Amino acid sequence: MDKIAIGVVGAGAMGSGIAQIAAQNGHDVFIYDTQVEGLERSKSGLTKITNRLEEKGRIPSAKDVLARIQFVDNLKQLAGCGLVIEAIIESVDAKKSVFSLLESMVSAEAILATNTSSLSIASISAAVKSPERVLGIHFFNPAPLMPLVEIIPSLTTSEQTTRQAKELIDSWGKTTVIAKDTPGFIVNRVARPFYSESIKMLEEGVADLATIDWALEELGGFRMGPFKLMDLIGHDVNYVVTETVWAQFYYDPRFKPSITQKRLLEAGLLGRKTGRGFYSYAEDSEPPEPNKDPVLGQYIVDRVLALLINEAYDAVFMQIGTEQDVDLAMTKGVNYPKGLLEWSREIGVSTSLERLQDLYSEFQDDRYRPNPLLKKMAKAEK
Ligand SMILES: NC(=O)c1ccc[n+]([C@@H]2O[C@H](COP(=O)([O-])OP(=O)(O)OC[C@H]3O[C@@H](n4cnc5c(N)ncnc54)[C@H](O)[C@@H]3O)[C@@H](O)[C@H]2O)c1
C-alpha cells in the first residue's frame, strides 16, 4: 500500500522537525506556512540537517528525503494528505481557523492533528464539523531526536482515529503514550515541580542556582539542572506553560508559577537566547561555583523528587495515563533518569510520602498535599 501523504501546517521549529521525520519515513510531505521567509528558513534548515545526517551515515540520501518535502504557500496543496499535523503559533483562535479551513479541503477520511502543548484538544476540535477525526499528536523539541509522542484523543475523537494515529507514529520508531485531554497532558503536567520547587528553594535561600543545578544533575541523575534547562527552553515558553497549566487547573497551588521567573520574563531576560536568564551567557562571565555539601545536595534532590513523584501518582490517579505510560513519558519525553513511579518504589513509597508530609507540616501549603494513590500505595507497601 502506498504511504499516505502528510501535511504539516506551520514551518517553525516543530513543523520542520515533524516534516523531517515523516519524509525520513518515506512519506510525501507538504509543509505550509503563511510566511514565505518561514518556508525558506525551514527549507535551508532541513537541507543542512539532512546533509549532516547523510555525512554521518544516519540516512542513505539527503537528496531523497528533501525530494519528498514540498514547501507550499497555499493550504489547498494539502488536499491530498491522509494526516495533517498543525504546528502553528499557540493560539486557539488561529488553530481553530486552520482546522475549519482544512476540513473543507481534505478528504473525509483524513485525520487532523494538533501539536499544541497547552491548549485543549476539545476546544480546537469544536471548530470542525467532524471532530471524531481530530486529536492531539504532541511531539517534543527537537522532534526528530526526542523519542516520545503523546497521543491525545479528545471527548469527540473516534477510537479509529486514535488507533490509526498511534499506529502510524509508532511505525516512525517513536514511543507513543496515550494521554487524557487535560492541561499539560502527561509530561508538561508531571514535570512542573522540577522547575517550580527548584525556584521556590532558591527564593527561600535554601541554596543558590548553581548548587541546586549541581545537586539535581550529580546526585539526582537528571541530564540538566532546572535553572540551566529553563534558560535553555526560554522563560517566555517555560513560564507561560506553567501559568497556563495553573490557570487551567483553577489555580491549584500545586501548579503555582513563581514571581522570580515572571520578573525574568518581564525584564526580557529569556535565557540563552537573550544572553541572560537565571545565568549570564556573556563571554566574560564566570559560571558560579556550587556548594557541593552532600547533605544539602541530598535535601534538594529529595524535595524535588517528592513533588515529582506526587505528580506522577496524581496523573495515574486521575487517569491521565497508565502507570506504564506515565513512567515512559518522563523518561522518553524529558530524559528523566528513571520513571517516577519506579523511582518511588526504589526509594520506598512511604519514604516519598513522609517527605511530602514533612513539607506539608512545615509550610501548611496545599502544593505539598499528598495524592490519595501515593498514600494508598505507601500503606500497601507496609
Ligand atoms: N517549541 C517547542 O518546544 C514545542 C514543543 C512541543 C509543542 N510545541 C507546539 O508546537 C506549535 C509550534 O511551535 P513552534 O515552537 O514550532 O513555533 P514557531 O514559532 O517556531 O513556528 C510557528 C510557525 O507557524 C507559522 N504560522 C503562524 N500562523 C500560521 C497560520 N495561521 N498558518 C500557517 N502557519 C502559521 C509561523 O509563521 C511560524 O513559522 C505550538 O503549538 C507549540 O505550542 C512547541
The ligand as an SDF file (V2000), in Angstrom:
LIG
                    3D

 44 48  0  0  0  0  0  0  0  0999 V2000
    8.8990   24.6480   20.6480 N   0  0  0  0  0  0  0  0  0  0  0  0
    8.6020   23.6660   21.4780 C   0  0  0  0  0  0  0  0  0  0  0  0
    9.3910   23.3130   22.3650 O   0  0  0  0  0  0  0  0  0  0  0  0
    7.3050   22.9310   21.3210 C   0  0  0  0  0  0  0  0  0  0  0  0
    7.2190   21.6040   21.7820 C   0  0  0  0  0  0  0  0  0  0  0  0
    6.0230   20.9060   21.5990 C   0  0  0  0  0  0  0  0  0  0  0  0
    4.9370   21.5420   21.0140 C   0  0  0  0  0  0  0  0  0  0  0  0
    5.0550   22.8530   20.6050 N   0  0  0  0  0  0  0  0  0  0  0  0
    3.8830   23.4720   19.9660 C   0  0  0  0  0  0  0  0  0  0  0  0
    4.0760   23.4100   18.5640 O   0  0  0  0  0  0  0  0  0  0  0  0
    3.4780   24.5620   17.9490 C   0  0  0  0  0  0  0  0  0  0  0  0
    4.5300   25.3020   17.1310 C   0  0  0  0  0  0  0  0  0  0  0  0
    5.5960   25.6600   17.9450 O   0  0  0  0  0  0  0  0  0  0  0  0
    7.0000   26.1180   17.3500 P   0  0  0  0  0  0  0  0  0  0  0  0
    7.9480   26.2050   18.5020 O   0  0  0  0  0  0  0  0  0  0  0  0
    7.3510   25.3010   16.1730 O   0  0  0  0  0  0  0  0  0  0  0  0
    6.6490   27.5930   16.8680 O   0  0  0  0  0  0  0  0  0  0  0  0
    7.4420   28.5250   15.8220 P   0  0  0  0  0  0  0  0  0  0  0  0
    7.1840   29.9070   16.2480 O   0  0  0  0  0  0  0  0  0  0  0  0
    8.8510   28.0510   15.6550 O   0  0  0  0  0  0  0  0  0  0  0  0
    6.6890   28.2410   14.4250 O   0  0  0  0  0  0  0  0  0  0  0  0
    5.3690   28.5720   14.1680 C   0  0  0  0  0  0  0  0  0  0  0  0
    5.2140   28.7560   12.6520 C   0  0  0  0  0  0  0  0  0  0  0  0
    3.8090   28.8430   12.3550 O   0  0  0  0  0  0  0  0  0  0  0  0
    3.6440   29.8310   11.3440 C   0  0  0  0  0  0  0  0  0  0  0  0
    2.2510   30.2750   11.3910 N   0  0  0  0  0  0  0  0  0  0  0  0
    1.6600   31.1220   12.2700 C   0  0  0  0  0  0  0  0  0  0  0  0
    0.3500   31.2330   11.9880 N   0  0  0  0  0  0  0  0  0  0  0  0
    0.1040   30.4270   10.9170 C   0  0  0  0  0  0  0  0  0  0  0  0
   -1.0650   30.0890   10.1820 C   0  0  0  0  0  0  0  0  0  0  0  0
   -2.2420   30.5950   10.5070 N   0  0  0  0  0  0  0  0  0  0  0  0
   -0.9430   29.2080    9.1770 N   0  0  0  0  0  0  0  0  0  0  0  0
    0.2500   28.6590    8.8610 C   0  0  0  0  0  0  0  0  0  0  0  0
    1.3810   28.9530    9.5050 N   0  0  0  0  0  0  0  0  0  0  0  0
    1.3100   29.8170   10.5510 C   0  0  0  0  0  0  0  0  0  0  0  0
    4.6690   30.8820   11.6690 C   0  0  0  0  0  0  0  0  0  0  0  0
    4.9560   31.6770   10.5220 O   0  0  0  0  0  0  0  0  0  0  0  0
    5.8610   30.0170   12.1140 C   0  0  0  0  0  0  0  0  0  0  0  0
    6.6910   29.6970   11.0070 O   0  0  0  0  0  0  0  0  0  0  0  0
    2.8550   25.3710   19.0780 C   0  0  0  0  0  0  0  0  0  0  0  0
    1.5110   24.9740   19.2180 O   0  0  0  0  0  0  0  0  0  0  0  0
    3.6690   24.9220   20.2930 C   0  0  0  0  0  0  0  0  0  0  0  0
    2.9520   25.0630   21.4910 O   0  0  0  0  0  0  0  0  0  0  0  0
    6.2170   23.5430   20.7230 C   0  0  0  0  0  0  0  0  0  0  0  0
  1  2  1  0
  2  3  2  0
  2  4  1  0
  4  5  1  0
  4 44  2  0
  5  6  2  0
  6  7  1  0
  7  8  2  0
  8  9  1  0
  8 44  1  0
  9 10  1  0
  9 42  1  0
 10 11  1  0
 11 12  1  0
 11 40  1  0
 12 13  1  0
 13 14  1  0
 14 15  2  0
 14 16  1  0
 14 17  1  0
 17 18  1  0
 18 19  2  0
 18 20  1  0
 18 21  1  0
 21 22  1  0
 22 23  1  0
 23 24  1  0
 23 38  1  0
 24 25  1  0
 25 26  1  0
 25 36  1  0
 26 27  1  0
 26 35  1  0
 27 28  2  0
 28 29  1  0
 29 30  1  0
 29 35  2  0
 30 31  1  0
 30 32  2  0
 32 33  1  0
 33 34  2  0
 34 35  1  0
 36 37  1  0
 36 38  1  0
 38 39  1  0
 40 41  1  0
 40 42  1  0
 42 43  1  0
M  CHG  2   8   1  16  -1
M  END
$$$$
